[in-house]
Amino acid sequence: MKKRFCIVLGLAATVAAVAVGYMYVGRCRFPAVSQVVFDREMKSPGCNVILISIDTLRADHLGCYGYARETTPNIDRFRRDAVLFRQAIAHAPSTEPSHASMFTGLIPAHHGALFVPRRPIATNVATMGEILKAEGYHTISYNGGGQVAAAFGFGRGFDEYVSFPNVNRYVEQTFSGKVKLMIEWLNKNRDKKFFFFLHTYETHHPYTPQKEDLALFESGYAGTLPAEISVDLLRQINSGERALDAADRAHIVNCYDAEIYSVDRAFGVLVKFLKDRGLYHNTIIIFTSDHGEEFGEHGKMGWHSHTLYDELLHVPLIVKFKDSQFAGQVVTPQVRHIDLLPTLLDVLDIPGSDPFEGVSLIEWFAHPRKQTLFAVSERDSKQAVNPLSIRTAQWKLYIGDRKPRLYSLRSDPGEQDNVYDWLRTKVRRTLHTELAARLENRAYAPQGKTVEFDKETLERLRSLGYVK
């Protein structure tokens, strides 16, 4: 009750934040925009582009996002040359719809890509690969397949779209393998203008860290769990068949962190190569993840796709622009994955071929507006209507899978205290209205044909726990 009373005391000062984009601290008012001011002269036509997506990487397990462990020394150094977006929000807690939002600038309801009904990106929606290919880019992807297989529409516009369904080969599972292949391509094609999409499931369950990496984060574990955490084991844990103590839980997190460390090591190799070959300064590098992972915050261990809480939706987003413009700066207001494509096209001075739901962050910060960038997220499910959330920096409304929930993210960042029923304010009404408006601002994606899985894709999906 005391906690709820505190929320009420702060409500009068924060309710306006939803509608007009301001936050209040004491008696002072600050515009809810970063101090970063992007220069409109930053246009970089013809710049190379690398989009890196580390599947299932939580933002709060990176050092540059405040993690106490040294999981990401190379990424932390890289962020000194880049802009770090403190509150980047994904539009789904699962791989296919989240990546499709990055590729299209649209929320899931409007790009149509959902895994449960096996629907690809709608054919009437332009993708990042198609747009950049039309602008003369050589488009290449080395990725983990599964939910980002070409059959789901991600391969459209790519000269090479290479997935790795064989889970028994180390090079095909790790980020290091993708980096190695990218380096080989660049050594043969140094003078070509390129767009690379690199994706790895290395930090996705099952957790299979190298022994030497795990040793950096764990010593003296005497529990019964193995050094590798399988999907079947996690299913047993999450169904209640197998109990865990604190040491077991820590061991699972240690395995996850060790895999992050492996990804970071490969990332360091890539950055060094780009610098050594003189490619770094003229390459835009976008580093992000499609979603996070839950480690007990809402009842599951080592799992995702099942909720719309922040452990699954808050993702890292670090962007290095040409010549490391705005190096080391931090953007604190909330941004979304749907802002990536319009921002990239703005910087490259390429007109968008389709109206996006995201905005160019360059334009947004060059001309600060009194507005909030609302983040709409959708959980891919077997329900007739998928659960949805809409988030601001201050509030999250979560509806669809049980009673509506409203969370005050500043006073309750762990999203444990649902204030929907007793907090009858303008906030709740505004979020419902904004959610409806964003769903209705364009037609829903056409259903299209369902994707038929080939043997290799099915094997990959089974190894990742998406199908049994």
SETI-894025 format. One record per residue (C-alpha): x, y, z; residue in one letter. Coordinates in steps of 0.05 Angstrom, whole numbers, plus 32768, in hexadecimal, padded with zeros to 4 digits. Example, Ala and Ser with C-alpha at 12.3 -4.5 7.8 and 13.67 -1.06 7.14 Angstrom:
REM SETI-894025
80F67FA6809Ca;81117FEB808Fs;
REM end
This chain:
REM SETI-894025
800080008000m;803A802E8011k;805780227FCBk;801580347FAAr;801180737FD4f;805580897FBAc;803E807E7F73i;800280AA7F7Fv;802D80E27F9Al;805680E27F5Bg;801C80DA7F2Bl;800981237F26a;805081337F12a;805580FD7EDEt;801180F47EBDv;801E812B7E8Ba;805C81067E72a;803180D57E4Bv;800C810B7E25a;804081417E19v;8083811F7E21g;809B81457E5Ey;80B681297E9Fm;80B6814D7EE2y;80EB814A7F18v;80D781707F55g;80C381B67F3Er;80EF81B47F00c;80D681A17EBBr;810381817E87f;80F081717E3Fp;80F081267E36a;812581277DFFv;816E81187E03s;81A4814D7E05q;81BF812D7DC5v;81B3815D7D8Cv;81C0813C7D49f;81DA81677D11d;81B181687CD1r;81F3816A7CABe;820181237CC0m;81E581047C80k;821180CB7C6Bs;81FA80B27C27p;821D80737C10g;823580617C55c;823D80167C63n;820C7FF77C94v;82117FBD7CC5i;81D57FA77CEEl;81E87F787D26i;81B17F547D4Cs;81C67F287D87i;81887EFE7D93d;816D7EFD7DDBt;819F7F307DF7l;81857F577E33r;819B7FA07E37a;81AA7F9B7E81d;81DF7F657E77h;820E7F947E52l;82417FBD7E77g;822F7FFD7E52c;81E87FF57E6By;81FF7FEF7EB4g;820D7FA57EBDy;82407F997EF4a;82607F5E7ED0r;82937F677E98e;826A7F427E64t;82757F757E2Bt;82B97F987E2Dp;82BD7FA07DE1n;82767FB97DDAi;82827FE97E14d;82BE80057DEFr;829780097DAEf;826080327DCEr;8293806A7DD9r;829080747D8Dd;8245806D7D8Aa;820380867DA5v;81E4805B7DDBl;8198805A7DDFf;8188804E7E28r;813F803A7E1Fq;813780137DDEa;80F87FE87DDBi;80E97FAC7DAFa;80A57FA07D90h;80A17F567DA2a;80C27F277DD3p;80D17EF57D9Cs;80FF7EF27D60t;80D67EF67D20e;80A67F307D2Fp;80DC7F587D53s;810E7F547D19h;80D67F637CE8a;80C97FA57D0Cs;81137FB67D05m;81117FA57CBBf;80D07FCB7CAAt;80C680047CDCg;80817FE77CECl;80627FC67D29i;80507F7C7D24p;80067F877D15a;801A7FAD7CD6h;80567F867CBBh;80317F447CC7g;806D7F197CDAa;80597EEA7D13l;80767EA67D22f;803A7E827D42v;800E7E887D04p;804D7E807CD9r;80437EC27CB4r;807D7EE67C91p;80877F307C88i;804E7F497C5Ca;80627F4C7C13t;80477F937C0Cn;80787FAD7C41v;80BE7FC37C2Da;80F87FA77C56t;813C7FC47C68m;815E7F937C39g;81327FA67BFEe;813A7FF07C08i;81867FEE7C0Fl;818D7FBE7BD5k;81677FEF7BA9a;819980247BBDe;81D47FFC7BA3g;81EA7FDA7BE2y;82077F947BE2h;81DA7F727C15t;81F37F377C3Di;81DB7F137C7Bs;81FA7EDC7CA5y;81C57EC87CD7n;81AB7E917D04g;816E7E7F7CDAg;81337E657D02g;81037E9F7D0Bq;812D7ECB7CDEv;81307E997CA6a;81287EB57C60a;80E47E957C5Aa;80C87EC77C8Cf;80D97F007C5Cg;811B7F157C7Af;81427EFE7C3Dg;811F7F2F7C0Er;81507F5F7BEFg;818F7F397C04f;81C47F237BD3d;81D97EEE7C05e;81AD7ED87C3Fy;81D17E9F7C61v;81B27E7C7C9Es;81D07E457CC8f;819F7E0F7CDCp;81D37DDB7CEEn;81D87DE27D39v;82127DB17D40n;82467DDE7D20r;82657E117D4Fy;82737E447D19v;822A7E457D07e;82117E507D4Eq;823F7E887D64t;82467ED17D52f;828F7EC37D45s;827C7E987D0Ag;82527ED07CEBk;828A7F027CF6v;82BC7ED47CD5k;82917ECD7C96l;82857F187C94m;82D07F267C97i;82DC7EF47C5Fe;82A87F187C34w;82C67F5D7C42l;830C7F467C32n;82F37F337BEDk;82C57F6F7BE3n;82E57FA97C07r;82D07FDE7BD5d;82877FCB7BD3k;82517FF27BF7k;82317FC07C27f;81F87FB37C57f;82047F797C86f;81D07F5A7CB4f;81F37F2E7CE8l;81C87F057D17h;81D97ED07D4At;81B37EA47D7By;81F17E9A7DA5e;81D17EBB7DE3t;818E7E987DD7h;817F7E597DFDh;819A7E247DFEp;81D67E427E23y;82157E1F7E0Dt;82507E4A7E22p;82987E387E18q;82B77E1F7E58k;82EC7E557E5Be;82B67E8B7E53d;828A7E6D7E89l;82C67E6A7EB8a;82CB7EB67EB5l;82867EBD7ED4f;82817E817F01e;82AD7E5A7F32s;829A7E267F65g;82547E157F4Cy;82427DD37F6Da;81FA7DCB7F57g;81DB7D967F2Ct;81D07DBE7EECl;81FE7DAE7EB1p;822F7DDF7E92a;82017DE57E56e;81B87DF97E61i;818B7DD67E2Fs;81467DEA7E17v;81297DAB7E35d;81487DBB7E79l;812A7E017E77l;80E67DE47E66r;80EB7DB67EA3q;80FE7DF17ECFi;80C67E1E7EB5n;80927DE77EBBs;80A57DDB7F04g;80C17D967EF8e;81067DAB7F0Fr;81127DDA7F4Aa;814A7E0D7F4Dl;81707E2C7F86d;81947E6F7F84a;81D57E4F7F6Da;81B27E2C7F34d;81917E6C7F1Dr;81D47E907F20a;81F37E587EF7h;81C07E617EBFi;81CE7EAC7EBDv;82197E9E7EBDn;82117E737E7Fc;81EA7EAA7E5Dy;821E7EDF7E70d;82567EB37E56a;82357EAF7E13e;822E7EFB7E12i;82797EFF7E1Fy;82857ED27DE3s;825B7EFF7DB7v;82807F3B7DD0d;82C37F1C7DBFr;82AD7F117D77a;82927F577D74f;82D77F717D88g;82F57F497D4Fv;82C47F697D1El;82D27FB07D36v;831D7FA77D32k;83187F8B7CECf;82EE7FC67CD5l;83207FF77CF2k;835C7FD37CD6d;833E7FD37C90r;8329801C7C92g;82DF800B7C90l;82CA801F7CD6y;82C3806A7CCCh;829580637C90n;8268802D7CADt;822880377CD6i;82267FFF7D09i;81E47FEF7D2Ci;81EA7FC07D68f;81AA7FA67D87t;81817F697D9Bs;813B7F527D89d;81267F447DD1h;81407F317E16g;813B7EF57E43e;81177EE97E85e;813E7ED07EC2f;81077EC97EF5g;80EA7F0F7EF5e;80A47EF67EE4h;80A77EAB7EF1g;80D17E8F7EB7k;811B7E7E7EB3m;81437E857E73g;81067E917E48w;80E57EC67E1Dh;80A97ED37DEEs;80777EC67E27h;806D7F0D7E43t;80747F577E31l;809D7F6B7E6Ey;80DC7F947E68d;810D7F5B7E74e;80F57F457E2El;80E97F887E0Cl;81217FB57E24h;815B7FAA7DF4v;819F7FC87DE7p;81A57FFA7DAEl;81E880187D9Di;81F3803D7D5Bv;823680547D3Fk;822D80887D09f;825E809B7CD3k;82A080B67CEEd;828680A67D34s;825A80E47D36q;823B80F17D7Bf;826C80BF7D99a;825D80AC7DE1g;821A80CF7DE6q;81DE80B07E08v;819580B77DF4v;816880AF7E30t;812180B57E14p;80FF80767DFDq;810980607DB5v;80F080237D8Er;81097FF17D5Bh;80D9800E7D28i;8104804D7D2Ad;814180297D0Fl;812F80267CC5l;8116806E7CBEp;815380877CE4t;8183805F7CB8l;816280787C78l;816480BF7C92d;81AE80BB7C9Fv;81BB809A7C5Bl;818F80CE7C3Ad;816380997C1Bi;811880A87C14p;80EC80737C35g;80C1804B7C05s;808B803E7C39d;806F80697C71p;808E80507CB1f;806F804F7CF7e;80B3805E7D14g;80D480A27D0Fv;811A80B87CFBs;813D80C47D3Dl;816A80F57D1Bi;8130811F7D06e;810F81167D4Aw;814B81307D70f;815C81667D3Fa;811681827D4Ah;8101816E7D90p;80B781667D97r;808A81637DD3k;8077811B7DC6q;808380D57DE0t;809A809D7DB3l;806880687DC8f;808180217DC2a;804C7FED7DAFv;80617FA57DB9s;803C7F647DA8e;80437F1D7DC2r;803D7EE87D8Dd;800C7EB67DA9s;7FD67E837D9Ak;7FA07EB27DB2q;7F6D7ED07D83a;7F897F157D93v;7FD17F1A7DA8n;7FE37F3C7DEBp;7FFC7F847DE2l;80217FB87E09s;802D80027E00i;806780227E24r;808380677E34t;80BF80767E5Fa;808F807D7E9Aq;8056804C7E8Ew;804580097E6Fk;7FFF7FF07E5Fl;7FFC7FA57E54y;7FBC7F847E3Bi;7FA27F457E1Bg;7FB87F067E3Fd;7F977F137E82r;7F7D7F4F7EA9k;7F997F927E91p;7FD87FA97EB2r;7FF57FEF7EBBl;803B7FF97ED7y;805E80387EEEs;80A380287ED2l;80C9805D7EFAr;80B080477F3Es;80A67FFE7F2Ad;80DA7FED7EF5p;80D27FA37F03g;80897FA67EEFe;806F7F837F2Dq;80387FB27F45d;7FFC7FB77F17n;7FDA7FFA7F23v;7FA67FF47EEBy;7F687FE97F16d;7F73801C7F4Dw;7F9980537F28l;7F6180747F01r;7F8480AB7EDCt;7F8F80CB7E99k;7FCB809E7E8Fv;7FA2805F7E85r;7F7280807E55r;7FAA80A07E2Et;7FCF805E7E25l;7F9180397E0Eh;7F8280717DDCt;7FCA80737DC2e;7FCC80287DBAl;7F8C80277D92a;7FA480607D67a;7FE5803D7D56r;7FC37FFC7D44l;7F9280217D17e;7FC180517CF5n;7FC980217CBAr;7FAA7FE27CA0a;7FBD7FA07CC0y;7FED7F777C97a;7FCC7F467C66p;7FCC7EFE7C7Eq;7FF27EE17C43g;800B7E997C3Ek;80267E757C7At;806F7E607C7Av;807E7E177C70e;80BD7E017C97f;80F27DDA7C72d;81187DA47C98k;81537DD17CAAe;81287E0B7CC3t;80FE7DDB7CEDl;813D7DBD7D0Be;81567E027D1Dr;81147E177D3Cl;81117DD77D65r;81587DE27D7Fs;81447E287D96l;81067E107DBBg;80D47E2F7D8By;80B57DED7D77v;80B87DA87D98k;
REM end
